[in-house]
Amino acid sequence: MTRIAHLSDVHFGAHDPDIVAASVAWMEVHKPDLIIISGDFTQRAKVDQFRQASEYLDRLRSTGCPTLVVPGNHDVPLYDVFRRFAAPLDRYKRFIEDDLCPWFENDEVAVLGLNTARSLTIKDGRISYEQIEMLRDRFAEVPAGKTRILVTHHPLFAMPIAKEGELSEAVGRHRDAIEAVADAGVHLALAGHFHRTYAESALKMVETAHTVLVVQAGTATSTRLRNNELQSFNWIHARRYDEIELQVIAWNGREFQRGSHEKFTHDGNIWTSQSISGPEQ
């Protein structure tokens, strides 16, 4: 079993220092096999915000846990127009991670991160044809028994948002991306962006989604809260490619504690879930 802490939207520059410290303390105690941060390290892509985010990443890495990170739309300068178009992710690559399509693999999981942040789309995301081919190629070499995980900032699928029945915009070229995800046999698609926790079988959204379980993370440390959700992150147990446990680790005003806990199983057709009670693992 591989234990993954999935954080997103930490938004340094609009963060709570107490929550930042508590998230590091939680990692020190629980020692995940991998820490994933799915974008929006900063609030406005300023140098001092990236420095703070870099220090946070260093603290997480000092726990001995490997990390895999991707940028978000807030990591592209908004008001610095020259830098936005000439070097949109230069500061991200300088302070956070030079590789915009990182890879992690162990005996149980293979994880690919893809950058969906773009200069032109402002807040929305996009995937290139080159990234789509990379997705197919990287997972083509992965043994069949491993859990295949894709990480993006923007979800590939149109997601339910605050108003009942209202869906978000999917990433640009999402139809091609979803086809590639299916071809690659991806089991788990992790993303953020909406500051909302959510998990559902992608087959309920897109008929061609096949084996994908979509998991969204809320904001881990930002004060920019939405939909009445407090800060949280996901604690994922990848037991097998067809069995995933998901706990939402939520801030209660003093510390992070376990929230909802579900077990997802894939029956060869669709992911289904059942609630789990008992002590945190």
N, C-alpha and C positions, 0 to 999 in steps of 0.2 A: 504493500500500500504506500502511495506517495501522498504526503500531506502538503497542501498548497494554501498559502495565505494570499488571497486576491484582494488587493486594495486598488482604489481608483480615485481620481479627482481630489488630490491632496491640496491643491491650490495654495501654495505658499505665497504670502502676500494677503491672503484672506483666510488664514488658518488660526486654530486655537492651540497655543503652545502646550497647554496641559494635555490636550488630546494627542498631540504629536508625541509627547513624552510617554503617555500611557500606551500608545501603539508600539513603541520600541520596547517598553517593558513587557508587553504581552508576547512579542516575538522572542525575547530573551528567555521567557519561561517555557514557551511551547515549542520552540525550535522547529519551524516548518522545514520541509525538504526543499521548498522553493517559495520565494516571495515574488509575486507578480504585481506590478503597478501599471494599470492600463490607462495612463495618460493624464494630462492636465496637472503637471507638477507645479505650475505657477498660475498666478491670477492674470498677469499681464506681460509675461515673458521678459521682465526686467532683470538686469544683472543681479541686483541684491536678492531678488526672489529666487533666481536660479542658484545663487550661492547657498541660500537657506535650504533649498531642496536637495542640493548636492550634499550638504552636511547631514541631512536626514537620511539620505541613501547610504552614506558612509556609516552612520550609526546602525542602520539595519544590517549592513554587510558585516559590521563588527561582531554581530551575534553569531557569525559563522554560517549564516544561511545564504545560499546563492540567490541571485535576483535575476529577473527578466522584466524589462521595462520597455514601454513604447510611448511616444509623445501624443499629446492631445491638441485640440485646436487652440487652447489657451497658451500653449507653448510656442505659438507663432505670434510675433508682435502684431498688435492690432492698429495702433496709432502711428508707429514708425513705418511709414509707407515704403520708404526705400529699403529698409531691412526686411520688411515683410515679403517683398518680391525678389530682392537680390540674394538674401541669405536667411530664409524663413526659419530654419532650424539650426542655424549656426551656434547659437547660445545653448540650445539643448545638447548638441553634440559636444560642445566644449565642457559643459558642466555635468551633464547627466550620463549620456551614452552615445558613442560615435556610431554604433550599429543601429540602423533604423529598422532592421528586420532580424532581430535576435533569435537565437535557437538554443533550446535546452533539451537534453535527452539523458535519461537514466535507464535502468533495466525495465521500468514500468510505464513511463510516459515519454512522449515526444511533444515539445511545445514550440510553436512558431509565433513570433510577434510580427505584425505588419503595421506600418505607419499609415494612418488614414487622414492625418492632418494636412491641409492644403492651404496655400496662400489665397486662392481665388474664392473658396467656398465659405470663408469667414468662420461660421460655426459648424457647418455640415462637413461630412467626411467623403472621401473618395478613394477608390482602389484603382491602381494602374493595371494595364494588361501584363506588364512585366511582373508585378506582384502576384497576379493570378497564376501565371506560369510557375513562379517560384513556389507558390502554395502546392501545386500539383507535384512539382519535382522533389521538394524536400520530403513530403510525406510518402512519396513513392518508394523511398528507400527504407521506410520504417517497417519492422516486422509486424505481422498481422495482429499479434496478441497485445501490443502496446496501446495505451489510451492516447489518442491523438487530440491535441488541444491547440486551438487557434486563439490568439489574443489580439484585439484591436481596441482603439479607444471608442470609435463609433460602432454601434451594433450593425451587423450586415443586414439585419431584418428590420422591417417597420415594426416598432414596439408600441404597446399600449402606454399612453402617458396620462397626465392628470385627469383630463375629462373623460368620462365614461364613453367608450366606443371610439375615441380619437386615437389615431396612430401617428407616430413620428415619421419623419422622412428617413428612408433607408439610405445607405451610402451610395454614391455614384457608382455605376456599373454593378449594382448589387445582384442583378440577375446572372451576370457572368461569374461573379464571385461565388454565389450560392451553388452554381453548377460545378465550379471547381472544388468547393468544399465537399460536395457530394462525391465527386470523382476521387478526391483524396481520402475519403472515409473518415473525415473529422468527427470526433465524438462529442467534443465540448467546445463551445464558442464563448469566450469570456470578453466582456466589454464594460464600459462605464458610460460617461457623458451626461446621463440624465439624473444622476444623484438619486437613483431609485433602485432598490433591490428587487430582483425579479428572476424567476427561473421557469422555463417551459420548454416542452418538446417543440423543436422548430417545425416538425411535421404538421403541427396545428396552425402554422402560419403560412408555410409554403409546401405545396404537395411534393416538390422535388428535393426537400431538405434531407430526407432519409434519416441518417443516424445521429443527427446533431441535437444536443441539449444546449439551449441558450441560457447563459447565466449572466445577469447584470449585477454590478456592484454599486452600492450607494457611495456617497462621499465619505472618505475615511477621516479626514482631519479639517475640512473646510467649515467655515461659518456660513457658507452659502447653502442653506438648507432648502429643500423643495418637498412638496407633497407631504408636509408634516412629518418627514422622516428625520430621525437623529443620525448622527455620524455612525458609520458601520463599515465592516468589511466582511468578505466571505472566507470561510474556513472549509476547504474542500478536501475530502478523502477520495482519491482515485483508487478504488479497490481493484477494479477490473475495467476493461473497456465498456462493459455493459452494466456497471454498478458504480454509482457515484453517491457520496454523502455530502450534503451541503448544510453547514451551520452558518447563520448570520450572527456575527459577533458585534454587538451594539453597545454604544456609549450610553451610560445611564446617568450621566452628570458627574460621576466620580471615577468610574473605571469602565473598561470593556468587559462585558459579560455575554454569555450565550443567549441568543434569541431563538428564532425558529430553527428547527433541525429536521431535515427531510432526507429520505433515502430515495434515489432515483434508480430505476432498473429499466433496461431496454429488452423488449421481448422479441427482437428481430424485426419489429415494425415501428414501434413508438415508445417514447420514454413515459413512464408512469411514476407517480410519487406516493410515498406514505410518510406520515409524521412519525418521528422518533422521540421518545422521552427517555430521560436518564442522564447520568453525569456527562459533562463535557469531556471529549477525548482530545 
